[in-house]
């Protein structure tokens, strides 16, 4: 179903770029527990100077922001000195979705 909603287009660097992250979640349920496996295909960070397409530049900004936020969260979770700080899960949609499993 999600592949029907997927949009691809030429972005000046790639003929059929999906310009998005893809998250596939599998939930395993047992009598007293639940586990979630996330399979994530992250869009790569983009250099906005390579294209003059304004829409692509806007999309690239959001992609880069979500990758940066995810990296900051990983750093915070792995750094004992920052253990008491709340990671910025709510800064982007990607980390909002992944929050329960991070």
DRENLO-535533 format. One record per atom (N, C-alpha, C): x, y, z; atom name. Coordinates in Angstrom, 3 decimals, always signed. Atoms other than C-alpha are relative to their C-alpha. Example, Ala and Ser with C-alpha at 12.3 -4.5 7.8 and 13.67 -1.06 7.14 Angstrom:
! residues 2
+----------+----------+----------+-------+
!       px !       py !       pz ! atome !
+----------+----------+----------+-------+
!   +0.890 !   -1.190 !   +0.000 !     N !
!  +12.300 !   -4.500 !   +7.800 !    CA !
!   +0.900 !   +1.200 !   +0.000 !     C !
!   -0.820 !   -1.190 !   -0.060 !     N !
!  +13.670 !   -1.060 !   +7.140 !    CA !
!   -0.770 !   +1.090 !   +0.730 !     C !
+----------+----------+----------+-------+
***
This chain:
! residues 102
+----------+----------+----------+-------+
!       px !       py !       pz ! atome !
+----------+----------+----------+-------+
!   +0.820 !   -1.189 !   +0.000 !     N !
!   +0.000 !   +0.000 !   +0.000 !    CA !
!   +0.869 !   +1.262 !   +0.000 !     C !
!   -0.832 !   -1.193 !   -0.054 !     N !
!   +2.793 !   +2.459 !   +0.817 !    CA !
!   +0.673 !   +0.276 !   -1.333 !     C !
!   -0.637 !   -0.229 !   +1.296 !     N !
!   +4.391 !   +1.918 !   -2.593 !    CA !
!   -0.943 !   +0.735 !   -0.957 !     C !
!   +0.962 !   -0.737 !   +0.813 !     N !
!   +1.179 !   +3.275 !   -4.146 !    CA !
!   +0.055 !   +1.494 !   +0.298 !     C !
!   -0.061 !   -1.399 !   -0.415 !     N !
!   +1.672 !   +6.513 !   -2.196 !    CA !
!   +1.361 !   +0.628 !   -0.292 !     C !
!   -1.366 !   -0.477 !   +0.227 !     N !
!   +5.379 !   +6.782 !   -3.053 !    CA !
!   +0.054 !   +0.838 !   -1.266 !     C !
!   -0.116 !   -0.905 !   +1.135 !     N !
!   +6.207 !   +9.669 !   -5.368 !    CA !
!   +1.470 !   +0.077 !   -0.394 !     C !
!   -1.359 !   -0.164 !   +0.505 !     N !
!   +9.296 !   +9.753 !   -7.559 !    CA !
!   -0.009 !   +1.062 !   -1.083 !     C !
!   -0.119 !   -0.993 !   +1.063 !     N !
!  +10.542 !  +12.466 !   -9.876 !    CA !
!   +1.462 !   +0.291 !   -0.263 !     C !
!   -1.349 !   -0.429 !   +0.348 !     N !
!  +13.596 !  +13.799 !  -11.599 !    CA !
!   +0.338 !   +1.206 !   +0.849 !     C !
!   -0.376 !   -1.119 !   -0.856 !     N !
!  +15.450 !  +16.080 !   -9.216 !    CA !
!   +1.229 !   +0.735 !   -0.502 !     C !
!   -1.172 !   -0.663 !   +0.546 !     N !
!  +18.269 !  +17.198 !  -11.492 !    CA !
!   +1.286 !   -0.753 !   +0.288 !     C !
!   -1.166 !   +0.811 !   -0.338 !     N !
!  +20.674 !  +14.685 !   -9.935 !    CA !
!   -0.292 !   -1.477 !   -0.209 !     C !
!   +0.405 !   +1.394 !   +0.064 !     N !
!  +18.700 !  +11.452 !  -10.194 !    CA !
!   -1.336 !   -0.057 !   -0.730 !     C !
!   +1.225 !   +0.070 !   +0.808 !     N !
!  +16.007 !  +10.437 !  -12.714 !    CA !
!   -1.245 !   -0.355 !   +0.805 !     C !
!   +1.176 !   +0.436 !   -0.747 !     N !
!  +13.707 !   +8.683 !  -10.211 !    CA !
!   +0.301 !   -0.031 !   +1.489 !     C !
!   -0.300 !   -0.101 !   -1.422 !     N !
!  +14.504 !   +9.903 !   -6.739 !    CA !
!   -1.299 !   +0.011 !   +0.787 !     C !
!   +1.212 !   +0.018 !   -0.821 !     N !
!  +11.939 !   +9.088 !   -4.064 !    CA !
!   -0.003 !   +1.153 !   +0.997 !     C !
!   -0.133 !   -1.184 !   -0.840 !     N !
!  +13.233 !  +11.975 !   -1.935 !    CA !
!   -0.623 !   -0.184 !   +1.373 !     C !
!   +0.631 !   +0.201 !   -1.291 !     N !
!  +12.042 !  +10.387 !   +1.287 !    CA !
!   +0.663 !   -1.135 !   +0.766 !     C !
!   -0.390 !   +1.130 !   -0.827 !     N !
!  +12.747 !   +8.044 !   +4.148 !    CA !
!   -1.109 !   -1.039 !   -0.118 !     C !
!   +0.992 !   +1.069 !   +0.047 !     N !
!  +10.997 !   +4.685 !   +4.200 !    CA !
!   +0.145 !   -0.818 !   +1.275 !     C !
!   -0.026 !   +0.765 !   -1.244 !     N !
!  +10.076 !   +2.911 !   +7.445 !    CA !
!   -0.985 !   -1.153 !   -0.123 !     C !
!   +0.829 !   +1.202 !   +0.026 !     N !
!   +8.773 !   -0.638 !   +7.484 !    CA !
!   +0.066 !   -0.594 !   +1.401 !     C !
!   +0.031 !   +0.508 !   -1.373 !     N !
!   +7.670 !   -1.812 !  +10.951 !    CA !
!   -0.660 !   -1.366 !   +0.046 !     C !
!   +0.559 !   +1.332 !   -0.232 !     N !
!   +7.117 !   -5.425 !  +11.920 !    CA !
!   -0.186 !   -0.147 !   +1.502 !     C !
!   +0.287 !   +0.199 !   -1.423 !     N !
!   +5.435 !   -6.077 !  +15.255 !    CA !
!   -0.145 !   -1.489 !   +0.286 !     C !
!   +0.069 !   +1.385 !   -0.451 !     N !
!   +5.957 !   -9.388 !  +16.986 !    CA !
!   -0.722 !   +0.013 !   +1.338 !     C !
!   +0.759 !   +0.022 !   -1.240 !     N !
!   +3.394 !  -10.137 !  +19.669 !    CA !
!   -0.027 !   -1.403 !   +0.582 !     C !
!   +0.121 !   +1.225 !   -0.764 !     N !
!   +3.509 !  -12.791 !  +22.310 !    CA !
!   -1.039 !   +0.250 !   +1.078 !     C !
!   +1.040 !   -0.121 !   -1.015 !     N !
!   +1.175 !  -13.397 !  +25.215 !    CA !
!   +0.229 !   +1.222 !   +0.898 !     C !
!   -0.264 !   -1.087 !   -0.953 !     N !
!   +2.876 !  -10.903 !  +27.571 !    CA !
!   +1.005 !   +1.030 !   -0.494 !     C !
!   -0.993 !   -0.962 !   +0.478 !     N !
!   +5.203 !   -8.924 !  +25.328 !    CA !
!   -0.208 !   +0.333 !   -1.470 !     C !
!   +0.041 !   -0.438 !   +1.393 !     N !
!   +5.578 !   -7.065 !  +22.073 !    CA !
!   +1.372 !   +0.523 !   -0.372 !     C !
!   -1.270 !   -0.502 !   +0.521 !     N !
!   +8.680 !   -6.382 !  +20.005 !    CA !
!   -0.266 !   +0.644 !   -1.352 !     C !
!   +0.151 !   -0.678 !   +1.282 !     N !
!   +9.034 !   -4.030 !  +17.062 !    CA !
!   +1.346 !   +0.008 !   -0.710 !     C !
!   -1.182 !   -0.056 !   +0.843 !     N !
!  +11.538 !   -4.387 !  +14.256 !    CA !
!   -0.234 !   +1.093 !   -1.032 !     C !
!   +0.090 !   -1.075 !   +0.989 !     N !
!  +12.089 !   -1.225 !  +12.208 !    CA !
!   +1.033 !   -0.248 !   -1.078 !     C !
!   -0.911 !   +0.039 !   +1.145 !     N !
!  +13.587 !   -1.535 !   +8.756 !    CA !
!   -0.122 !   +1.375 !   -0.646 !     C !
!   +0.044 !   -1.401 !   +0.406 !     N !
!  +14.528 !   +1.976 !   +7.697 !    CA !
!   +0.933 !   +0.235 !   -1.185 !     C !
!   -0.796 !   -0.423 !   +1.148 !     N !
!  +15.728 !   +3.229 !   +4.324 !    CA !
!   +0.054 !   +1.516 !   +0.059 !     C !
!   -0.127 !   -1.440 !   -0.149 !     N !
!  +17.059 !   +6.713 !   +4.922 !    CA !
!   +0.421 !   +0.642 !   -1.316 !     C !
!   -0.425 !   -0.773 !   +1.159 !     N !
!  +17.214 !   +9.195 !   +2.092 !    CA !
!   +1.350 !   +0.609 !   +0.325 !     C !
!   -1.321 !   -0.570 !   -0.240 !     N !
!  +20.744 !  +10.469 !   +1.684 !    CA !
!   -0.051 !   +1.498 !   +0.169 !     C !
!   -0.066 !   -1.456 !   -0.109 !     N !
!  +21.752 !  +13.958 !   +2.629 !    CA !
!   +0.294 !   +0.560 !   -1.386 !     C !
!   -0.110 !   -0.572 !   +1.334 !     N !
!  +21.653 !  +16.249 !   -0.352 !    CA !
!   +0.756 !   +1.311 !   +0.020 !     C !
!   -0.657 !   -1.292 !   +0.192 !     N !
!  +23.800 !  +19.074 !   -1.587 !    CA !
!   -0.945 !   +0.868 !   -0.815 !     C !
!   +1.028 !   -0.814 !   +0.649 !     N !
!  +21.327 !  +21.778 !   -2.435 !    CA !
!   +0.559 !   +0.869 !   -1.119 !     C !
!   -0.573 !   -0.877 !   +1.018 !     N !
!  +23.748 !  +23.693 !   -4.640 !    CA !
!   +0.019 !   -0.647 !   -1.387 !     C !
!   -0.086 !   +0.688 !   +1.281 !     N !
!  +23.658 !  +21.043 !   -7.399 !    CA !
!   -1.240 !   +0.193 !   -0.870 !     C !
!   +1.226 !   -0.158 !   +0.778 !     N !
!  +20.126 !  +21.884 !   -8.486 !    CA !
!   -0.633 !   +1.361 !   +0.298 !     C !
!   +0.703 !   -1.270 !   -0.190 !     N !
!  +18.062 !  +25.018 !   -8.978 !    CA !
!   -1.483 !   -0.205 !   +0.276 !     C !
!   +1.399 !   +0.319 !   -0.235 !     N !
!  +14.752 !  +23.263 !   -8.336 !    CA !
!   -0.359 !   +0.361 !   +1.441 !     C !
!   +0.359 !   -0.491 !   -1.332 !     N !
!  +13.145 !  +25.081 !   -5.385 !    CA !
!   -0.670 !   -1.070 !   +0.864 !     C !
!   +0.667 !   +1.063 !   -0.744 !     N !
!  +10.937 !  +22.123 !   -4.390 !    CA !
!   +1.007 !   -1.033 !   +0.491 !     C !
!   -1.040 !   +0.953 !   -0.392 !     N !
!  +13.929 !  +19.772 !   -4.351 !    CA !
!   +0.834 !   +0.572 !   +1.134 !     C !
!   -0.775 !   -0.638 !   -1.070 !     N !
!  +15.860 !  +22.262 !   -2.226 !    CA !
!   -0.756 !   -0.037 !   +1.322 !     C !
!   +0.814 !   +0.046 !   -1.216 !     N !
!  +12.976 !  +22.401 !   +0.270 !    CA !
!   -0.032 !   -1.416 !   +0.572 !     C !
!   +0.000 !   +1.395 !   -0.440 !     N !
!  +12.763 !  +18.592 !   +0.399 !    CA !
!   +1.354 !   -0.383 !   +0.590 !     C !
!   -1.356 !   +0.305 !   -0.483 !     N !
!  +16.545 !  +18.325 !   +0.825 !    CA !
!   +0.222 !   +0.590 !   +1.388 !     C !
!   -0.123 !   -0.627 !   -1.325 !     N !
!  +16.349 !  +20.710 !   +3.776 !    CA !
!   -0.647 !   -0.883 !   +1.066 !     C !
!   +0.687 !   +0.861 !   -0.969 !     N !
!  +13.813 !  +18.449 !   +5.538 !    CA !
!   +0.724 !   -1.336 !   +0.192 !     C !
!   -0.760 !   +1.250 !   -0.097 !     N !
!  +15.807 !  +15.295 !   +4.735 !    CA !
!   +1.230 !   +0.204 !   +0.867 !     C !
!   -1.213 !   -0.278 !   -0.773 !     N !
!  +18.997 !  +16.827 !   +6.100 !    CA !
!   -0.328 !   +0.280 !   +1.465 !     C !
!   +0.399 !   -0.293 !   -1.379 !     N !
!  +17.176 !  +18.100 !   +9.195 !    CA !
!   -0.324 !   -1.285 !   +0.760 !     C !
!   +0.357 !   +1.234 !   -0.700 !     N !
!  +15.773 !  +14.663 !  +10.025 !    CA !
!   +1.216 !   -0.880 !   +0.237 !     C !
!   -1.227 !   +0.783 !   -0.201 !     N !
!  +19.148 !  +12.957 !   +9.506 !    CA !
!   +0.855 !   +0.604 !   +1.111 !     C !
!   -0.759 !   -0.678 !   -1.053 !     N !
!  +20.832 !  +15.553 !  +11.713 !    CA !
!   -0.627 !   -0.265 !   +1.363 !     C !
!   +0.693 !   +0.264 !   -1.263 !     N !
!  +18.201 !  +15.108 !  +14.436 !    CA !
!   +0.222 !   -1.439 !   +0.441 !     C !
!   -0.236 !   +1.401 !   -0.334 !     N !
!  +18.559 !  +11.324 !  +14.303 !    CA !
!   +1.424 !   -0.198 !   +0.521 !     C !
!   -1.390 !   +0.079 !   -0.453 !     N !
!  +22.337 !  +11.674 !  +14.639 !    CA !
!   +0.191 !   +0.595 !   +1.387 !     C !
!   -0.091 !   -0.626 !   -1.333 !     N !
!  +21.964 !  +14.029 !  +17.615 !    CA !
!   -0.592 !   -0.911 !   +1.068 !     C !
!   +0.634 !   +0.909 !   -0.959 !     N !
!  +19.632 !  +11.556 !  +19.326 !    CA !
!   +0.910 !   -1.187 !   +0.281 !     C !
!   -0.943 !   +1.105 !   -0.214 !     N !
!  +22.078 !   +8.686 !  +18.769 !    CA !
!   +1.155 !   +0.432 !   +0.897 !     C !
!   -1.106 !   -0.508 !   -0.829 !     N !
!  +24.859 !  +10.825 !  +20.254 !    CA !
!   -0.419 !   +0.175 !   +1.451 !     C !
!   +0.486 !   -0.220 !   -1.365 !     N !
!  +22.776 !  +11.777 !  +23.268 !    CA !
!   -0.227 !   -1.319 !   +0.730 !     C !
!   +0.280 !   +1.282 !   -0.636 !     N !
!  +21.690 !   +8.194 !  +23.931 !    CA !
!   +1.269 !   -0.783 !   +0.324 !     C !
!   -1.241 !   +0.738 !   -0.229 !     N !
!  +25.260 !   +6.898 !  +23.725 !    CA !
!   +0.971 !   +0.735 !   +0.923 !     C !
!   -0.894 !   -0.800 !   -0.836 !     N !
!  +26.850 !   +9.689 !  +25.803 !    CA !
!   -0.522 !   +0.022 !   +1.439 !     C !
!   +0.436 !   +0.070 !   -1.414 !     N !
!  +26.608 !   +9.024 !  +29.548 !    CA !
!   -0.136 !   +1.378 !   +0.641 !     C !
!   +0.066 !   -1.345 !   -0.574 !     N !
!  +27.204 !  +12.701 !  +30.352 !    CA !
!   -1.333 !   +0.679 !   -0.324 !     C !
!   +1.270 !   -0.603 !   +0.416 !     N !
!  +23.973 !  +13.580 !  +28.507 !    CA !
!   -1.202 !   -0.875 !   +0.370 !     C !
!   +1.025 !   +0.982 !   -0.357 !     N !
!  +21.968 !  +10.745 !  +30.082 !    CA !
!   -1.274 !   +0.651 !   +0.567 !     C !
!   +1.155 !   -0.642 !   -0.633 !     N !
!  +19.664 !  +13.138 !  +32.029 !    CA !
!   -0.734 !   +0.983 !   -0.916 !     C !
!   +0.667 !   -0.911 !   +0.939 !     N !
!  +18.819 !  +15.311 !  +28.998 !    CA !
!   -0.991 !   -0.774 !   -0.856 !     C !
!   +1.025 !   +0.624 !   +0.838 !     N !
!  +15.727 !  +14.577 !  +26.925 !    CA !
!   +0.385 !   +0.181 !   -1.472 !     C !
!   -0.330 !   -0.115 !   +1.427 !     N !
!  +16.589 !  +13.775 !  +23.295 !    CA !
!   -1.110 !   +0.712 !   -0.764 !     C !
!   +0.991 !   -0.788 !   +0.763 !     N !
!  +14.836 !  +15.981 !  +20.690 !    CA !
!   -0.827 !   -0.840 !   -0.976 !     C !
!   +0.794 !   +0.888 !   +0.849 !     N !
!  +12.488 !  +13.274 !  +19.390 !    CA !
!   -1.038 !   +0.745 !   -0.831 !     C !
!   +1.130 !   -0.685 !   +0.642 !     N !
!   +9.801 !  +15.793 !  +18.442 !    CA !
!   +0.425 !   +1.003 !   -1.068 !     C !
!   -0.473 !   -0.979 !   +0.990 !     N !
!  +11.990 !  +17.843 !  +16.083 !    CA !
!   -0.320 !   -0.389 !   -1.441 !     C !
!   +0.337 !   +0.411 !   +1.369 !     N !
!  +11.098 !  +15.760 !  +13.026 !    CA !
!   -0.871 !   -1.250 !   +0.026 !     C !
!   +0.934 !   +1.122 !   +0.089 !     N !
!   +8.596 !  +13.162 !  +11.885 !    CA !
!   +0.713 !   -1.344 !   +0.122 !     C !
!   -0.756 !   +1.254 !   -0.044 !     N !
!  +11.242 !  +10.454 !  +11.452 !    CA !
!   +0.269 !   -0.441 !   +1.434 !     C !
!   -0.334 !   +0.372 !   -1.378 !     N !
!  +12.330 !  +10.543 !  +15.099 !    CA !
!   -1.242 !   -0.140 !   +0.873 !     C !
!   +1.263 !   +0.209 !   -0.718 !     N !
!   +8.740 !  +10.879 !  +16.341 !    CA !
!   -0.462 !   -1.443 !   -0.191 !     C !
!   +0.432 !   +1.366 !   +0.312 !     N !
!   +7.958 !   +7.581 !  +14.616 !    CA !
!   +0.906 !   -1.027 !   +0.676 !     C !
!   -0.966 !   +0.956 !   -0.532 !     N !
!  +11.132 !   +5.850 !  +15.814 !    CA !
!   +0.188 !   +0.092 !   +1.515 !     C !
!   -0.225 !   -0.228 !   -1.436 !     N !
!  +11.040 !   +7.198 !  +19.401 !    CA !
!   -0.226 !   -1.234 !   +0.892 !     C !
!   +0.215 !   +1.131 !   -0.910 !     N !
!   +9.509 !   +4.110 !  +21.074 !    CA !
!   +1.067 !   -1.098 !   -0.103 !     C !
!   -0.985 !   +1.073 !   +0.184 !     N !
!  +12.261 !   +1.897 !  +19.672 !    CA !
!   +1.437 !   +0.470 !   +0.105 !     C !
!   -1.378 !   -0.505 !   -0.135 !     N !
!  +15.287 !   +4.148 !  +20.171 !    CA !
!   +0.472 !   -0.120 !   +1.428 !     C !
+----------+----------+----------+-------+
***
